[in-house]
Structures are given as C-alpha cells and as structure tokens.
Amino acid sequence: MILMKIAHFQCHANAIVETANVGQRTRVWAFAHLLPGARIGEDCNICDNVFIENDVVVGDRVTIKCGVQLWDGVRVEDDVFIGPNATFTNDNFPRSRRRPEKFEETRICRGASIGGNATILPGVVVGEFAMIGAGAVVTKSIPPYAIVVGNPARIIGYVGSEKAALKPAISLRAQGNDYRRIESNVHGVTLHQFPEHGDIRGNLTVGNFGDQIPFEAKRYFLVHKVPSAETRGAHAHRVCHQFLVCVTGSVSVVADDGTVREEFKLDRPNVGLYLPPMIWGIQYKYTADAILLVFASHLYDSEDYIRSYDEFVKMRRSK
C-alpha cells in the first residue's frame, strides 16, 4: 500500500499519527505510532514499527529505521540517522507503574548516526556527527565526531581525521642540530622530530624553546596512568600554546581547527606535537605505560579554556 498524503505530510494507512506537529514532506510508514505530544520536523522518514512518545522532539531530515522507540525525554536534532532496532531508555532505575517526576533528557546532536541495535542510556548527549557502532552500549556522553563501538562504548577514532605519518618534511638547522618539522593539514599544527643521540650510556634528545619549539614554556604537566578506554583533552585554549611529547608508551592526538581534523600518534620521546591557540585537541588510545609530557606557554587559567565544541567552531568562524 502506498503512502497517503495527509495535509502537508504522507502517512501509510496502517500508521497511527495522533500528533498535529508533523513537518512538511515527512513520511510515516506502516504500523508507526506517534503520540499527541510528539513534535516531528520536515523531510523526515519514519519507518515501520516506530513508536514515538509524547515528550519527544525530532528535527528536520531525520531517518528513523524500523523497530525504534523514542521515549519521553529524547531530543533528536537535524540530519540524524537512527538504525534499525536501536534502543533508547529514559529511566536508570525502572519499576513497573512507578514513573519518575521527570525523565532524563537524552540528546542526539546534529548529523549523528546511531547503528542498528545500539543501546543509548538516559541522560547522555551524543555529539554532532558522532558515529555509534552497531550493538554499542552508550553509557556516557559522546564527544562530537567520535566513533564508538562496544559495551560499554569506547572511542576508536574520529570522523574525518587521518593518521599523520612522518612524511618528507622541511629540514631545518638550529644551533648545529638537524631536526624535522612536519606541516599538518590543520591550521598552525606542526609535528617535530628532534635528533636523538645514543651510545652505550643511553640516549639523549634535546629541543630548544623559542626556536624549535615556537614559544617559551611557563609550566608543564604530566598525564599518566590513563585507562585505555578514556579520552582526555576535548577542549581548546584561547591564548595558550602547547607542545606534547609522549616520553614513554604511546598516545593518539586529534587536532581540529573547526574545518579540518587530523590524528597523530605520538610513540617516541624524540617526536613532539605543537598545538597553537584556538585548536581543539583530544588525546586518547593511551597505552598502559603512556606518560604524556605537555609544555604550556601560560600559567593555568580556567578562563582560557573553551570546553564546548559548538562555541569553539563559532569562535573560529567569527575570526
């Protein structure tokens, strides 16, 4: 049976649409059921056997595949894809016939994709353009562009980032020592390889601040004993410069200028990554023995941090 046009949207004869808040050109297929309070945007595709409760908001151009239930408190922004049989929950401690005063809000941000059979726990935020793998169990909020898999879901990559390698680089001379500086695709971000001198007594690596490292450091900090599934960073600085060296083990760093993002693996003590101000930085994939040394151009100032990716992108675009 084909869809029937009802007012400004299309609805299958076997669907139940109790809400009047359905946007133009949206299609509702067989055996879907939309309760009176639901709000559905334009150009959506709501497939067979989808149930949408009252306190649910769905944006424009959203695809909801078969067998999905959206319960009270779910907010789905524009251009989201929800795969078949993805499961949303809104109560961490459910009991029969006992409703909480208010259900936790779960937000799926613009452009994100939820794989088939994934489970989304209540109260989490899935960031813009994040990718949730099939069958993943999301117990914590997911940052923008992250790719997550598993139970519990862990980050395995970032959409659009590419592995950076030590490719042919600019050869520089500084105080008689050769080193290499590699220009990345991210604005202002550079990868540095320093000379390493070794003999029977061990190895020595040296870098010069203000010359090879393009600022004078006022502080340093060490990050270590990070569980492998955890992600650190996920912020930008307004004025502070940073230089990262993994002195033992390895860690992956994603640098993002709001348009381009690139991933770097730091796994040698003679390789460092320079992050200028107004670059979104993330560190993850820490090995158990990883020790990340970070030099900073400024003393700690909480006001220097930009912790919202949306705010960061708006500030980049306004420059």
C-alpha positions as CSV (number, residue, x, y, z in Angstrom):
1,M,0.0,0.0,0.0
2,I,1.3,3.4,-0.9
3,L,1.5,6.4,1.4
4,M,-1.5,8.7,1.6
5,K,-1.0,12.5,1.7
6,I,-2.5,14.0,4.9
7,A,-2.3,17.8,4.9
8,H,1.4,18.5,4.3
9,F,2.9,15.1,5.1
10,Q,2.5,11.5,3.9
11,C,1.2,8.7,6.1
12,H,0.6,5.0,5.5
13,A,-3.0,3.8,6.1
14,N,-1.8,1.4,8.8
15,A,0.1,4.1,10.7
16,I,-1.4,6.0,13.7
17,V,-0.4,9.6,13.8
18,E,-2.1,11.4,16.8
19,T,0.1,14.5,16.7
20,A,-0.6,17.5,14.6
21,N,3.0,18.6,14.8
22,V,4.5,16.9,11.8
23,G,6.6,18.8,9.3
24,Q,6.2,19.1,5.6
25,R,7.2,16.2,3.3
26,T,7.7,13.9,6.3
27,R,6.8,10.2,5.5
28,V,5.3,7.9,8.2
29,W,5.3,4.2,7.2
30,A,3.1,1.2,8.3
31,F,2.5,0.4,11.9
32,A,4.3,3.5,13.2
33,H,2.6,5.2,16.1
34,L,3.1,8.9,17.0
35,L,1.5,10.1,20.3
36,P,-0.3,13.5,20.5
37,G,2.6,15.5,22.1
38,A,5.3,14.4,19.7
39,R,6.9,17.0,17.5
40,I,8.4,15.9,14.2
41,G,10.3,18.1,11.8
42,E,10.3,18.4,8.0
43,D,11.6,15.8,5.4
44,C,11.8,13.0,8.0
45,N,11.5,9.3,7.2
46,I,9.8,7.3,9.9
47,C,9.9,3.6,9.1
48,D,7.7,0.6,10.0
49,N,7.0,-0.2,13.7
50,V,8.4,3.0,15.1
51,F,6.8,4.3,18.3
52,I,7.3,8.0,19.4
53,E,6.1,9.0,22.8
54,N,4.7,12.5,23.8
55,D,7.7,14.4,25.2
56,V,9.9,13.8,22.1
57,V,11.3,16.3,19.7
58,V,12.6,15.2,16.3
59,G,14.4,17.7,14.0
60,D,14.4,18.0,10.2
61,R,15.7,15.4,7.7
62,V,15.9,12.7,10.4
63,T,15.7,9.0,9.4
64,I,14.3,6.6,12.0
65,K,14.6,3.0,10.7
66,C,12.3,0.1,11.7
67,G,11.7,-1.1,15.2
68,V,12.8,2.1,17.1
69,Q,11.1,3.5,20.1
70,L,11.7,7.1,21.2
71,W,10.5,7.6,24.8
72,D,9.7,10.8,26.8
73,G,12.8,13.0,27.1
74,V,14.5,12.1,23.8
75,R,15.6,15.1,21.7
76,V,16.8,14.3,18.1
77,E,18.4,17.2,16.2
78,D,18.5,17.7,12.4
79,D,20.1,15.2,10.0
80,V,20.3,12.3,12.5
81,F,20.2,8.7,11.3
82,I,18.9,6.1,13.8
83,G,19.4,2.5,12.7
84,P,17.0,-0.4,13.0
85,N,16.1,-1.6,16.5
86,A,18.3,1.0,18.2
87,T,17.1,1.2,21.8
88,F,16.6,4.3,23.8
89,T,16.0,4.3,27.6
90,N,14.8,7.1,29.9
91,D,14.9,5.7,33.4
92,N,18.1,4.3,35.0
93,F,16.1,2.5,37.8
94,P,12.7,1.5,36.2
95,R,9.9,-0.1,38.3
96,S,6.6,-1.2,37.0
97,R,3.9,1.6,37.4
98,R,6.4,4.0,39.1
99,R,7.2,7.0,37.0
100,P,9.9,9.5,37.9
101,E,8.8,13.1,38.4
102,K,10.8,13.9,35.2
103,F,12.5,11.7,32.7
104,E,16.2,12.5,31.9
105,E,16.8,14.3,28.7
106,T,18.8,12.3,26.1
107,R,20.1,14.4,23.2
108,I,21.3,13.2,19.8
109,C,23.0,16.1,18.2
110,R,23.0,17.3,14.6
111,G,24.3,14.8,12.0
112,A,25.0,11.9,14.4
113,S,24.4,8.3,13.4
114,I,23.2,5.5,15.6
115,G,23.9,2.0,14.4
116,G,21.4,-0.9,14.4
117,N,20.8,-2.5,17.8
118,A,22.8,0.2,19.7
119,T,21.5,1.0,23.2
120,I,21.5,4.6,24.5
121,L,21.2,5.1,28.2
122,P,19.3,8.0,29.6
123,G,20.8,11.4,30.1
124,V,23.6,11.1,27.6
125,V,24.5,13.6,24.8
126,V,25.7,12.1,21.5
127,G,27.7,14.9,19.9
128,E,27.5,16.4,16.4
129,F,28.3,13.9,13.6
130,A,29.4,11.2,16.1
131,M,29.1,7.6,14.8
132,I,27.7,4.9,17.2
133,G,28.6,1.4,16.0
134,A,26.1,-1.4,15.7
135,G,25.3,-3.0,19.0
136,A,27.2,-0.4,21.0
137,V,26.0,0.3,24.6
138,V,26.4,4.1,25.2
139,T,26.7,4.7,29.0
140,K,28.4,8.2,28.8
141,S,28.1,11.2,26.6
142,I,30.0,11.0,23.3
143,P,32.0,14.0,22.0
144,P,31.4,15.5,18.5
145,Y,32.8,13.4,15.6
146,A,33.8,10.5,17.8
147,I,33.4,6.9,16.5
148,V,32.5,4.5,19.3
149,V,31.9,0.7,19.5
150,G,31.5,-2.0,22.1
151,N,29.9,-2.5,25.5
152,P,30.4,-0.1,27.2
153,A,31.1,2.1,24.1
154,R,34.6,3.3,23.7
155,I,36.1,5.7,21.3
156,I,38.1,4.1,18.5
157,G,38.5,7.1,16.1
158,Y,37.2,10.4,14.9
159,V,35.2,11.1,11.8
160,G,37.3,12.9,9.2
161,S,40.7,12.5,11.0
162,E,43.6,10.9,9.1
163,K,46.6,9.3,10.6
164,A,49.6,11.6,10.2
165,A,52.9,9.9,9.4
166,L,56.5,11.2,9.3
167,K,56.4,12.0,5.7
168,P,59.0,14.1,3.7
169,A,59.5,17.2,5.8
170,I,61.1,20.6,5.9
171,S,64.7,20.2,7.0
172,L,65.7,22.8,9.5
173,R,69.0,23.7,11.1
174,A,69.1,25.0,14.6
175,Q,72.2,25.5,16.7
176,G,74.1,22.9,14.7
177,N,71.5,20.1,15.2
178,D,69.3,18.8,12.4
179,Y,65.6,18.2,13.1
180,R,62.5,17.9,11.1
181,R,59.3,19.9,11.2
182,I,56.2,18.5,9.5
183,E,53.4,20.8,8.5
184,S,50.0,19.2,9.1
185,N,46.7,19.8,7.3
186,V,45.3,21.5,10.5
187,H,45.9,25.3,10.7
188,G,49.2,26.0,12.6
189,V,49.7,22.5,13.9
190,T,53.2,21.0,13.4
191,L,54.8,17.7,14.2
192,H,58.5,17.9,15.2
193,Q,61.2,15.2,15.2
194,F,64.2,16.0,17.2
195,P,67.7,14.4,16.9
196,E,68.4,11.5,19.2
197,H,72.0,10.8,20.3
198,G,72.8,7.4,21.6
199,D,75.7,5.3,22.8
200,I,76.4,2.6,25.4
201,R,75.4,5.0,28.2
202,G,71.9,5.6,26.7
203,N,70.0,8.1,24.5
204,L,69.7,11.8,24.7
205,T,67.1,14.0,22.9
206,V,67.1,17.8,23.1
207,G,64.7,20.6,21.9
208,N,65.1,24.3,22.2
209,F,62.2,26.6,23.4
210,G,61.6,29.7,21.3
211,D,63.4,28.1,18.4
212,Q,62.4,24.6,17.5
213,I,59.5,24.7,20.0
214,P,57.8,28.0,19.0
215,F,57.2,29.5,22.4
216,E,58.7,29.9,25.9
217,A,57.2,27.5,28.4
218,K,55.9,28.7,31.8
219,R,54.6,25.4,33.1
220,Y,54.4,21.7,32.3
221,F,52.2,18.8,33.3
222,L,52.3,15.1,33.0
223,V,49.4,12.8,32.1
224,H,49.9,9.1,33.0
225,K,48.1,6.0,34.3
226,V,45.1,6.8,32.0
227,P,42.8,3.8,31.4
228,S,43.0,2.9,27.7
229,A,39.3,3.5,27.2
230,E,39.3,7.0,28.5
231,T,39.6,10.2,26.5
232,R,41.3,13.4,27.7
233,G,41.6,16.9,26.4
234,A,38.4,17.7,24.4
235,H,39.0,21.5,24.7
236,A,40.7,24.4,23.0
237,H,42.7,27.3,24.5
238,R,42.1,31.0,23.7
239,V,45.8,32.1,24.1
240,C,47.8,29.2,25.5
241,H,50.3,27.3,23.2
242,Q,51.0,23.7,24.0
243,F,53.7,21.2,23.0
244,L,53.1,17.5,23.6
245,V,55.7,14.7,23.9
246,C,54.9,11.1,24.8
247,V,58.0,10.2,26.7
248,T,57.1,6.5,27.1
249,G,54.4,4.3,25.6
250,S,52.0,5.9,23.0
251,V,49.0,8.1,22.7
252,S,46.9,9.4,19.8
253,V,46.1,13.1,19.5
254,V,43.4,14.6,17.3
255,A,43.9,18.2,16.3
256,D,40.9,20.1,14.9
257,D,40.7,23.7,13.6
258,G,36.9,23.6,13.1
259,T,37.2,22.7,9.5
260,V,39.9,20.0,9.2
261,R,40.9,17.4,11.8
262,E,43.9,15.1,11.7
263,E,45.1,12.3,14.0
264,F,48.7,12.0,15.2
265,K,50.3,9.0,17.0
266,L,53.0,10.0,19.5
267,D,55.1,7.0,20.3
268,R,58.7,8.2,20.5
269,P,60.3,10.5,23.0
270,N,62.0,12.5,20.2
271,V,58.7,13.4,18.5
272,G,56.5,16.3,19.7
273,L,53.3,17.9,18.5
274,Y,52.7,21.7,18.6
275,L,49.2,22.9,19.2
276,P,48.7,26.7,18.8
277,P,45.8,28.5,20.4
278,M,42.3,28.0,19.0
279,I,42.9,24.4,18.1
280,W,40.6,21.7,19.5
281,G,42.7,18.9,21.0
282,I,41.8,15.4,22.1
283,Q,44.1,12.7,23.4
284,Y,43.0,9.0,23.5
285,K,44.3,5.5,22.9
286,Y,46.7,5.7,25.8
287,T,48.8,2.6,26.3
288,A,49.1,1.4,29.9
289,D,52.6,2.7,30.2
290,A,52.0,6.0,28.5
291,I,53.4,9.2,30.0
292,L,52.4,12.4,28.1
293,L,54.5,15.5,28.8
294,V,52.8,18.8,28.0
295,F,54.6,22.2,28.0
296,A,52.4,25.3,28.1
297,S,53.1,28.9,27.3
298,H,50.9,30.3,30.1
299,L,50.1,29.5,33.7
300,Y,46.9,27.7,34.4
301,D,43.8,29.9,33.8
302,S,40.3,28.3,33.7
303,E,39.0,31.3,31.7
304,D,41.4,30.3,28.9
305,Y,39.6,27.0,28.2
306,I,36.9,26.6,25.6
307,R,35.1,23.4,26.5
308,S,32.1,23.5,24.2
309,Y,32.9,22.3,20.6
310,D,29.9,24.4,19.3
311,E,31.3,27.5,20.9
312,F,34.8,26.7,19.6
313,V,33.5,26.4,16.0
314,K,31.5,29.7,16.3
315,M,34.6,31.5,17.5
316,R,36.8,30.1,14.7
317,R,34.2,31.1,12.1
318,S,33.9,34.6,13.5
319,K,37.7,35.3,13.2
